[in-house]
Amino acid sequence: MRKMLLLFALVFTVMGNAWAQRIITGTVTDEGGEPLIGASVFAKGTTLGTVTDIDGTYSLQVSAEVTILVFSYTGYASKEVALGASNVVDAALEESVTQLSEIVVVGYGTQIKSTLTGNIAKLGGDKIENLPVPSVEQALQGRTSGVFVEAVNGKPGGAVRVRIRGASSITASNQPLYVIDGIPVTTESQNNSGAALNPLADLNFNDVESIEILKDASAGAIYGSRAANGVVLITTKKGKQGKTRVEANFQTGFSTPTGKREFLNTDEYLELFNRAAVGAGKYEFRLGYYDTEQEAIDDYIGFAEGRFTRYSAYDENNWKNKLINTNWQDEAFQDAVTNQASLSASGGTDRTRFFTSAAWSNQEGILIGNGFERMSARLNLDQKASDKVNFGINMSLARTFTDQVSGDNAFSTPLQLVAMSPLTPTRNNTNETIRGYAPGQLFDRPVTTYYNGLIDQEDAQRDVTSFRTLANGYMRYQVLEGLLFNAEVGADVYTLRDNAFYGKKTDGGNATNGYGTSLYSQIANWTSKAFVNYDKQLASKHNLSLTAGTEFQKSRTDRTTVDGQEFPVDDLKTIASAADIAAGSSSITEFTFLSYFGRATYDFDRKYLLTVSGRVDGSSRFGKNNRYGFFPAVSAGWVLTEEAFLKDNAVLSFLKLRASYGITGNAAIGNFDHLGLYGAEGYNGVSGLVPSQIPNPDLEWEKTAQIDAGIDFGFFDNRLNGEID
């Protein structure tokens, strides 16, 4: 009996202890209802605590003696909440201006800016909304230190050169890696005709929530072999819990060319050329080429007047009576109009959140014949399936149309018009554009000084149409308290159609009775990744964050080109109308990446900071003897304003010292440089293979080592803040 009583006593003791425990759950948000990631939740008077997950939710088991929970978050005032009968306790924290609280995307996760040890610049989407530029890179211009942004040719939709802390390679690409919603995207120009275009112009930057630029090796090493030129992380907007918000925008504006040069008018042109003729005659007479000085002068003046007649469309009346005074600069430039319109809606419940948008943009160039149009749509959907499982999708569709002009170095480019003589009329008596050549004249000499680019504006066309789909689906599973499993799969499909036609009057189609070319190109990037994030408050002052995972990417490029000539009329511009198919080719190229990455971040009391990261990349672009590369980085920081001697300083609000060292790589070297290649050749109607490149199995990664040291500071409640690196 005594044993039985003892057994019952033990059972009741255990049950009593179990009943004395309770699990408290809830959500921690800011005043606007936005979830706070990584907020600390502590049971007052104990060492029990946890941190919130990516949705701002938490779960904490406490004993019956606990009556108060303490909520804290860097940049926000701490809050104490008394426990009642309910096991659900939510908290909304008020922002404190005395600390840096901004959340920064760091690659496969987020981090509070005040605890960063790497160099990351953040630009909010509200800073670039509705800017009258076609691409997101141009919206960055002049807004972040150490980031150089330059339009390669100044044409709408044209390629943009971005350099983060300068160039790091001589032979490989120096463009940064762009990652949109977790997808590494294509940024290389694909068109053949005209100036190089910018594939990133397909992105509607009014959909952007934030842009993070990873500048140093510590921040970028988690992207390994593609981070030597820096990394640009672009995050698009998400829906927020609450009533549906609809926003409509329309913007219009105009651009006017400025800084025009002052070229010679007809009077000045004739005077200076006659002076030159007199000077040349005198010089030639002194060299003994003429019997008399006047004979030499008359000879050269006669030569000049012959040119005047030629440039005046072989009508000497035009120059003798000064009837023509063409300002070719006005022919090359125009006042351009820009229009943008967008419509978006966002909202959701505690389970489902959405953001959707549609936008249209049309920008004319100040150079004649040049314009860019974009239509785009986006849907971002996030669903909370249960307390442990979240999933969602980010998808955008875009179509762009670019009205191209010829490349900058071509004589047919409109800007070359400024080199024309003011004696030359733009049109002849029958209202036709002055041809570059005058049939029937000696050797068909050109009427204009150079090829007349206005002919291309009327009798040639270069149309580039692109379609782009960006899609990323994700699933997040809360395995344990503080442990989050992430799985993502994404695709970037970029399709371009480039059609160019040069009519019979143009320089390109004159000898071939019309010439046309057509290009079809498609790049499909497929990305999948799986990784875990672990955030744990080990004790009251020790915080640990771990990230580890793997990623796979495959890219395939299909290109087909065909050229045709001998067109019956200029109105028929497609290759199907060409009598002679002059050339054609097609190609398929592929490359793959297999990667493993990890990062550990530790801080003690938000004061002493340490981050270690690394990535192992394997790529098909490198030789079999150097297929894999390792890219590590380490960084540390010290927040001096958390020390007792500065904590209550009235002037200095924030001061952090940080330093880092890391190694990153550059994989933009081409796809087959390590292989022994053979090309198909034909001889006497028989096909065969011809070696074109010897193998190089030892081809390895290009690596960049970087040291960074910096100071982050804030004065007067952070009203004045900045950083020095």
C-alpha positions in Angstrom: 0.0 0.0 0.0 2.8 2.4 0.9 4.4 1.8 -2.5 1.1 2.5 -4.3 0.7 5.8 -2.4 4.2 6.8 -3.3 3.5 6.1 -6.9 0.4 8.2 -6.9 2.3 11.0 -5.2 4.9 11.0 -7.9 2.3 11.0 -10.7 0.4 13.9 -9.1 3.7 15.8 -8.7 4.6 15.4 -12.4 1.1 16.3 -13.5 1.2 19.3 -11.2 4.4 20.5 -12.7 3.0 19.9 -16.2 -0.2 21.8 -15.3 2.0 24.6 -13.9 3.7 25.1 -17.3 2.0 27.1 -20.1 2.9 27.9 -23.7 2.5 31.5 -24.6 2.3 32.4 -28.3 1.8 35.7 -30.2 3.1 38.2 -32.7 5.4 41.1 -32.3 4.9 44.1 -34.6 5.8 47.7 -35.0 3.2 50.4 -34.6 2.1 50.0 -38.2 1.5 46.3 -37.8 4.6 45.2 -39.7 6.1 42.0 -38.2 9.4 42.4 -36.4 11.8 39.6 -37.3 14.2 38.5 -34.5 12.6 40.4 -31.7 13.5 39.2 -28.2 10.8 37.8 -25.9 11.8 37.1 -22.2 10.1 35.8 -19.2 10.8 38.5 -16.6 12.9 37.3 -13.7 14.2 34.2 -15.5 16.6 33.3 -18.2 13.9 31.9 -20.4 13.5 33.6 -23.8 13.1 33.3 -27.5 13.1 35.3 -30.7 10.4 35.9 -33.3 10.4 34.2 -36.7 10.1 35.7 -40.1 6.4 36.5 -39.5 7.1 38.1 -36.2 5.5 35.2 -34.3 6.9 33.4 -31.2 6.2 30.5 -28.9 7.6 30.4 -25.3 6.9 27.8 -22.5 6.9 29.4 -19.1 6.1 28.3 -15.5 3.1 29.5 -13.4 5.4 31.9 -11.5 6.0 34.0 -14.6 3.6 37.0 -14.7 5.3 39.4 -17.1 6.9 39.0 -20.6 9.5 41.5 -21.8 9.6 42.4 -25.5 12.6 44.1 -27.0 14.0 44.9 -30.4 16.9 47.0 -31.5 15.7 50.4 -32.4 12.5 50.1 -30.5 11.5 50.8 -26.9 11.2 47.7 -24.7 7.7 46.8 -23.5 6.5 44.7 -20.6 3.1 42.9 -20.9 1.4 41.2 -17.9 0.2 37.7 -18.5 -3.5 37.1 -18.0 -5.7 34.1 -18.6 -5.1 34.0 -22.3 -2.1 32.1 -23.7 -2.0 34.5 -26.7 0.0 37.7 -26.1 0.7 40.2 -28.9 2.9 43.2 -28.6 3.3 46.4 -30.7 6.6 48.1 -30.1 7.2 51.8 -30.5 10.2 53.0 -32.5 13.0 54.6 -30.7 15.0 57.2 -32.6 18.1 56.6 -30.4 19.1 53.4 -32.2 19.6 52.0 -35.7 16.7 49.6 -36.3 16.6 49.2 -40.1 16.2 45.6 -41.3 18.7 44.8 -44.1 18.6 41.9 -46.5 21.9 40.1 -46.3 21.5 37.2 -48.7 19.5 34.1 -47.6 18.3 36.1 -44.6 17.9 39.4 -42.9 19.8 41.3 -40.2 19.4 44.5 -38.1 21.6 47.2 -39.5 23.0 48.2 -36.1 24.6 44.7 -35.8 26.0 44.5 -39.3 29.7 43.9 -39.6 29.8 44.0 -43.4 29.4 47.0 -45.7 25.9 47.0 -47.1 24.1 50.0 -48.6 20.3 50.0 -48.5 18.0 52.1 -50.6 14.3 52.0 -49.9 11.8 51.6 -52.8 10.2 54.9 -51.9 13.4 56.7 -52.8 13.2 55.6 -56.5 9.4 55.5 -57.1 8.3 57.2 -60.3 11.7 58.4 -61.4 11.7 59.3 -65.1 14.3 56.6 -66.0 13.8 53.2 -67.7 15.9 50.9 -65.4 16.6 50.2 -61.8 20.3 50.8 -62.1 19.8 54.3 -63.4 17.5 55.0 -60.4 20.5 54.1 -58.2 22.7 56.8 -59.8 24.2 59.2 -57.2 22.3 57.6 -54.3 24.8 55.2 -52.8 28.5 55.8 -52.1 31.1 53.7 -53.9 28.6 52.7 -56.6 29.3 54.2 -60.1 26.4 54.1 -62.5 26.9 55.2 -66.2 24.6 54.9 -69.2 26.8 53.3 -71.9 25.1 55.2 -74.8 22.4 57.4 -73.3 19.6 55.8 -75.3 16.4 54.8 -73.6 16.6 51.1 -72.7 20.3 51.1 -73.4 23.0 49.2 -71.5 24.1 50.6 -68.2 27.6 50.2 -66.7 27.7 49.7 -62.9 30.9 49.5 -60.9 30.9 48.8 -57.2 34.1 50.1 -55.7 35.7 50.1 -59.2 36.7 47.3 -61.6 38.2 44.0 -60.3 38.9 42.2 -63.6 40.8 42.8 -66.8 39.3 40.0 -69.0 36.1 38.9 -67.3 32.9 40.9 -66.7 32.9 43.8 -64.1 29.2 43.9 -63.8 27.7 43.0 -60.3 25.5 40.1 -59.7 21.8 41.0 -59.6 19.5 38.9 -57.4 15.8 39.6 -57.6 13.6 37.9 -55.0 16.3 35.3 -54.6 16.8 34.6 -58.3 20.2 35.4 -60.0 19.1 37.1 -63.2 20.5 37.6 -66.7 22.0 41.0 -67.3 24.1 40.6 -70.5 22.8 42.3 -73.6 21.4 39.9 -76.3 20.5 42.1 -79.3 22.5 42.3 -82.5 21.3 45.5 -84.2 21.9 49.0 -82.9 23.3 49.8 -79.5 23.5 47.2 -76.7 20.3 47.0 -74.7 19.8 46.5 -70.9 17.8 43.4 -69.9 17.2 44.8 -66.4 15.1 47.5 -68.0 12.3 44.9 -68.0 11.9 45.3 -64.2 9.4 47.9 -63.1 11.2 49.6 -60.2 8.0 50.9 -58.8 7.5 47.3 -57.6 10.7 47.4 -55.6 10.5 47.4 -51.8 14.3 47.7 -51.2 17.7 47.4 -52.8 20.7 46.2 -50.9 24.1 46.6 -52.4 26.7 44.2 -50.9 30.0 46.1 -51.3 32.7 44.2 -49.3 33.8 40.6 -49.3 32.3 39.9 -45.9 28.8 40.8 -47.2 29.2 39.2 -50.6 31.2 36.0 -49.8 28.0 34.1 -49.3 27.5 34.5 -53.1 31.0 33.2 -53.6 32.2 32.9 -57.2 30.0 35.7 -58.5 30.5 38.3 -55.9 33.9 39.9 -56.8 32.1 42.8 -58.5 29.6 43.2 -55.7 26.0 42.0 -55.4 22.8 43.9 -55.8 19.8 42.3 -53.9 16.4 43.5 -55.1 13.4 42.7 -53.0 9.9 43.4 -54.4 6.9 44.6 -52.4 4.8 42.3 -50.3 1.2 42.7 -49.2 0.5 43.7 -45.6 -2.3 42.6 -43.3 -5.2 45.1 -43.3 -7.7 46.7 -45.6 -6.9 46.5 -49.3 -5.0 49.5 -50.5 -5.3 50.7 -54.1 -2.8 53.1 -55.5 -2.8 54.7 -59.0 0.0 56.9 -60.4 0.4 58.8 -63.6 3.4 60.8 -64.6 4.3 62.8 -67.6 7.3 64.9 -68.5 9.6 66.0 -71.3 13.3 66.0 -72.0 15.1 68.7 -73.9 18.7 68.4 -75.3 21.0 70.8 -73.6 24.6 71.9 -74.0 24.4 72.0 -77.8 27.5 73.0 -79.7 27.8 76.1 -81.9 28.6 74.8 -85.4 29.4 77.0 -88.4 26.6 78.6 -90.4 26.7 79.0 -94.1 28.5 82.4 -94.1 31.1 81.2 -91.7 31.5 77.9 -93.5 32.1 79.6 -96.9 34.5 82.2 -95.4 36.7 79.7 -93.6 36.9 77.2 -96.5 37.9 80.1 -98.8 40.5 81.2 -96.4 41.9 77.7 -96.2 41.9 77.5 -100.0 44.0 80.7 -100.2 46.4 79.5 -97.6 46.8 76.1 -99.2 47.5 77.8 -102.6 50.2 80.0 -101.1 51.8 77.0 -99.4 51.8 74.9 -102.6 53.3 77.8 -104.6 56.2 78.1 -102.1 56.9 74.4 -102.5 57.3 75.0 -106.2 54.2 73.2 -107.4 52.8 76.2 -109.3 54.3 78.9 -111.5 52.5 81.8 -109.9 50.9 82.2 -106.5 47.6 83.4 -108.0 47.4 80.2 -110.2 47.7 78.1 -107.0 45.1 80.1 -105.2 42.7 80.0 -108.1 43.2 76.2 -108.3 42.4 75.6 -104.7 39.4 78.1 -104.7 38.0 76.2 -107.7 38.4 72.9 -105.9 36.6 74.4 -102.8 33.8 75.8 -105.0 33.3 72.4 -106.6 32.8 70.9 -103.1 30.4 73.7 -102.3 28.3 72.8 -105.4 28.4 69.1 -104.5 27.4 69.7 -100.9 24.6 72.0 -102.1 23.0 69.0 -103.9 24.8 70.0 -107.2 22.9 73.3 -107.3 25.5 76.1 -107.1 22.7 78.6 -106.8 22.2 77.3 -103.3 25.6 78.3 -102.0 26.3 81.3 -104.2 23.1 83.0 -103.1 23.3 81.4 -99.6 19.9 79.9 -100.0 20.6 77.0 -97.6 21.6 77.3 -94.0 20.9 73.9 -92.4 21.4 73.4 -88.7 22.0 69.6 -88.7 22.1 69.5 -84.9 18.3 70.3 -84.9 17.8 67.4 -87.3 19.6 65.0 -84.9 17.8 66.0 -81.7 14.2 66.3 -80.6 12.2 67.2 -77.5 11.1 63.9 -76.0 8.1 63.0 -74.0 7.9 60.5 -71.1 4.8 58.9 -69.8 4.4 56.5 -66.9 1.2 54.9 -65.4 0.8 52.3 -62.8 -2.0 50.7 -60.7 -1.3 48.5 -57.7 -3.3 46.8 -54.9 -2.2 45.3 -51.7 -3.6 43.9 -48.5 -4.6 40.7 -46.8 -5.6 38.9 -43.7 -3.5 37.2 -40.9 -3.4 34.2 -43.3 -3.2 35.6 -46.8 -1.3 38.6 -48.0 -1.0 39.9 -51.6 0.5 42.6 -53.8 -0.4 43.0 -57.4 0.4 45.7 -59.9 0.2 46.7 -63.6 2.4 49.4 -65.2 3.1 51.1 -68.5 6.0 53.3 -69.4 6.9 55.0 -72.6 10.0 57.1 -73.0 11.1 58.9 -76.2 14.8 59.6 -76.6 16.2 63.1 -77.3 18.0 61.4 -80.3 15.6 61.0 -83.2 14.3 57.5 -84.0 14.9 56.2 -80.4 12.3 55.1 -77.9 11.5 52.6 -75.2 8.2 51.1 -74.1 7.5 48.7 -71.2 4.4 46.9 -70.0 4.6 44.8 -66.9 2.4 43.0 -64.3 3.3 41.5 -61.0 1.6 39.2 -58.4 3.2 38.5 -55.0 1.2 36.1 -52.8 2.0 34.9 -49.3 0.0 32.3 -47.5 0.2 31.1 -43.9 -1.0 27.5 -44.2 -0.5 26.8 -40.5 1.4 28.0 -37.5 4.5 26.2 -38.9 4.1 26.4 -42.6 4.2 29.4 -45.0 4.4 29.4 -48.7 4.1 31.9 -51.5 5.0 33.0 -55.0 6.5 36.1 -56.6 5.8 36.4 -60.3 6.3 39.2 -62.8 5.7 39.4 -66.6 7.1 42.2 -68.8 7.1 43.1 -72.4 9.5 45.8 -73.8 9.7 47.3 -77.2 12.8 49.3 -78.2 12.9 51.5 -81.3 16.6 51.3 -82.1 19.1 53.5 -84.0 22.5 52.3 -85.2 25.5 52.0 -83.0 27.4 55.0 -81.8 30.4 54.3 -84.0 28.4 53.9 -87.2 28.2 56.8 -89.8 24.4 56.1 -89.9 23.9 57.1 -86.3 21.8 60.3 -86.0 24.4 62.1 -84.0 26.8 61.9 -87.0 24.5 64.4 -88.7 26.2 67.2 -86.8 29.3 66.7 -89.1 27.3 67.7 -92.2 27.8 70.9 -94.1 25.3 73.7 -93.5 25.2 74.1 -97.3 23.3 70.8 -97.7 19.5 70.8 -97.7 17.7 68.0 -95.8 15.4 67.4 -98.8 15.5 67.9 -102.6 13.0 69.6 -104.8 10.7 66.5 -104.8 10.7 66.4 -101.0 12.9 63.3 -100.8 15.7 62.9 -98.3 19.0 64.0 -99.8 20.7 60.8 -100.8 24.2 60.0 -99.8 25.1 59.6 -103.5 24.1 61.5 -106.6 23.6 59.0 -109.5 25.1 60.2 -112.8 27.8 62.3 -111.1 31.4 61.5 -111.4 32.0 58.2 -109.6 28.6 58.7 -107.9 30.3 61.0 -105.4 28.3 61.6 -102.2 26.2 64.8 -102.0 26.7 65.0 -98.2 30.0 65.3 -96.3 29.2 61.9 -94.7 26.5 59.3 -95.0 23.1 61.0 -94.4 21.7 59.4 -91.3 18.2 60.8 -92.1 18.0 58.1 -94.8 18.2 55.4 -92.1 15.4 57.1 -90.2 13.0 56.8 -93.2 14.2 53.7 -94.9 15.6 51.4 -92.2 14.2 50.0 -89.0 15.6 48.3 -85.9 12.9 46.9 -83.6 13.8 44.9 -80.5 11.0 43.2 -78.6 11.6 41.3 -75.4 9.5 39.2 -73.1 10.5 38.3 -69.5 9.1 36.1 -66.9 10.4 36.1 -63.3 8.9 33.6 -61.0 9.9 32.4 -57.5 8.0 30.0 -55.3 9.0 29.3 -51.7 8.0 27.2 -48.7 9.1 27.9 -45.1 8.6 25.3 -42.3 9.2 26.1 -38.6 11.0 22.9 -37.6 11.7 23.9 -34.0 11.7 27.1 -32.0 14.2 29.3 -33.8 14.8 26.8 -36.6 13.3 27.7 -40.0 13.7 25.5 -43.1 13.4 27.3 -46.5 12.9 25.7 -49.9 12.7 27.8 -53.1 12.5 27.3 -56.8 12.8 30.1 -59.3 13.0 30.8 -63.0 14.1 33.7 -65.1 13.1 33.3 -68.8 14.2 36.1 -71.1 13.2 36.0 -74.7 14.3 38.6 -77.3 13.4 39.1 -80.9 15.6 41.5 -82.9 14.5 42.4 -86.4 16.4 44.9 -88.6 15.7 46.0 -92.2 17.8 48.3 -94.4 15.9 49.6 -97.5 17.4 50.1 -101.0 18.2 53.7 -100.4 20.3 53.0 -97.2 24.0 52.4 -97.1 23.4 48.9 -95.7 20.8 47.9 -98.4 22.0 49.9 -101.4 24.3 47.2 -102.8 22.0 44.3 -102.0 18.6 45.7 -103.1 17.5 45.7 -99.5 18.9 43.8 -96.6 17.3 42.2 -93.5 18.4 40.3 -90.4 16.4 38.5 -87.7 17.6 37.2 -84.3 15.7 35.1 -81.8 17.4 34.5 -78.5 16.1 32.9 -75.3 17.9 32.5 -72.0 16.3 30.3 -69.3 17.8 30.3 -65.8 16.5 27.7 -63.4 17.4 28.0 -59.7 16.6 25.9 -56.7 17.8 26.2 -53.2 17.2 24.7 -49.7 18.6 26.3 -46.6 17.9 26.7 -42.9 18.0 29.8 -40.7 18.6 29.3 -36.9 18.1 32.3 -34.6 18.5 31.7 -30.9 19.0 33.8 -27.9 21.3 31.5 -25.9 21.1 33.6 -22.8 20.1 37.1 -21.8 23.0 38.7 -23.7 24.1 36.0 -26.2 22.6 35.9 -29.7 23.4 33.4 -32.4 22.2 33.2 -36.0 23.1 30.4 -38.4 22.4 30.0 -42.1 23.4 26.9 -44.1 22.2 25.5 -47.4 22.7 24.4 -51.0 21.8 26.0 -54.3 21.7 24.8 -57.9 21.4 26.9 -61.1 21.2 25.9 -64.7 21.2 28.3 -67.6 20.5 27.6 -71.2 20.8 30.0 -74.1 19.2 29.4 -77.5 20.1 31.7 -80.4 19.0 31.7 -84.0 19.9 34.3 -86.6 19.1 34.5 -90.3 20.1 37.2 -92.9 18.4 37.8 -96.2 18.8 40.2 -99.2 17.2 41.1 -102.5 13.8 42.4 -101.5 11.2 43.2 -104.1 10.0 46.4 -102.4 10.9 48.2 -99.2 7.4 47.7 -97.7 8.1 43.9 -97.4 10.6 43.8 -94.5 10.5 40.2 -93.2 13.0 37.5 -94.2 10.3 35.6 -95.9 10.3 38.3 -98.7 14.1 38.0 -99.3 15.0 36.3 -102.6 18.5 35.4 -101.2 19.0 33.9 -97.8 22.6 35.2 -97.3 23.5 33.6 -93.9 22.0 31.8 -91.0 23.2 30.1 -87.8 21.9 28.7 -84.5 23.5 27.7 -81.2 22.8 26.3 -77.8 25.0 27.0 -74.8 24.5 25.9 -71.2 26.2 26.3 -67.8 25.5 25.1 -64.3 26.4 26.0 -60.7 26.2 23.7 -57.7 26.9 25.6 -54.4 27.0 25.1 -50.6 27.0 28.1 -48.4 26.9 29.0 -44.7 27.1 31.9 -42.3 27.3 32.3 -38.5 26.5 35.6 -36.8 27.1 36.1 -33.1 26.7 39.1 -30.9 27.1 39.7 -27.1 24.7 42.2 -25.8 24.4 43.8 -29.2 27.8 45.2 -28.5 30.5 42.7 -29.7 29.8 41.4 -33.1 31.3 38.6 -35.2 30.3 37.1 -38.6 31.9 34.2 -40.4 30.6 33.1 -43.9 31.7 31.0 -46.8 30.6 29.4 -50.0 31.8 26.4 -52.1 31.0 26.8 -55.7 31.2 24.3 -58.5 30.8 25.4 -62.1 30.8 23.8 -65.5 32.7 26.9 -66.8 36.0 25.7 -65.2 38.4 22.9 -65.9 38.0 19.5 -64.4 41.1 20.0 -62.3 39.6 23.2 -60.7 35.9 22.6 -60.8 35.2 23.8 -57.2 36.3 26.9 -55.4 36.0 28.0 -51.7 35.3 31.6 -50.8 35.5 32.5 -47.1 35.1 35.8 -45.2 35.2 37.0 -41.6 34.2 40.3 -40.1 33.9 41.8 -36.6 32.3 44.9 -35.0 32.2 46.8 -31.8 29.3 49.1 -30.9 30.9 51.6 -28.6 27.7 53.4 -27.7 26.6 50.3 -25.9 29.5 50.7 -23.5 28.9 52.4 -20.2 31.2 55.3 -21.0 29.2 56.3 -24.0 25.7 54.8 -23.4 24.1 58.0 -22.2 26.0 60.5 -24.4 23.7 63.3 -25.4 25.4 64.1 -28.7 26.8 60.8 -29.9 23.8 58.4 -30.5 25.6 55.6 -32.3 29.1 54.6 -33.0 30.3 51.2 -34.4 33.7 50.1 -35.5 33.9 47.2 -38.0 36.5 45.4 -40.1 36.3 42.5 -42.5 38.4 40.3 -44.8 37.2 37.9 -47.5 37.8 36.3 -50.8 35.2 36.4 -53.7 35.3 35.1 -57.2 34.4 36.0 -60.8 32.8 33.3 -63.0 31.9 35.6 -65.9 34.5 34.2 -68.3 32.4 32.4 -70.9 31.1 28.9 -71.0 33.6 26.7 -72.9 37.0 28.3 -72.4 38.3 25.1 -70.7 37.1 22.7 -73.4 38.7 21.4 -76.5 36.3 22.6 -79.1 35.5 21.5 -82.7 33.5 23.4 -85.3 31.5 22.1 -88.2 33.0 22.8 -91.6 32.1 21.7 -95.1 34.4 20.9 -98.1 33.2 20.0 -101.5 29.7 19.3 -100.2 30.9 17.0 -97.4 30.5 18.0 -93.7 33.3 17.6 -91.2 34.8 18.7 -87.9 37.6 21.2 -87.5 39.4 21.8 -84.2 38.9 25.4 -83.0 40.3 25.5 -79.4 42.7 23.4 -77.4 41.5 22.1 -73.9 42.6 23.7 -70.7 41.6 21.4 -67.8 43.5 23.7 -65.3 41.5 26.8 -66.0 40.5 28.1 -62.5 38.6 30.8 -60.7 39.5 34.4 -60.8 39.6 35.5 -57.1 39.6 38.9 -55.4 40.8 39.4 -51.8 39.4 42.4 -50.0 40.0 44.1 -46.7 37.4 46.6 -45.4 37.4 48.8 -42.3 34.6 51.2 -41.4 32.9 53.4 -38.9 29.1 53.9 -38.6 28.0 56.9 -36.6 25.0 58.8 -35.6 24.6 62.2 -33.8 21.6 64.0 -32.1 19.3 61.0 -31.9 20.6 59.8 -35.2 19.2 62.8 -37.1 22.7 63.1 -38.5 24.2 59.7 -39.4 26.5 58.1 -41.9 29.5 55.8 -42.5 33.1 56.0 -43.4 34.9 53.1 -45.1 
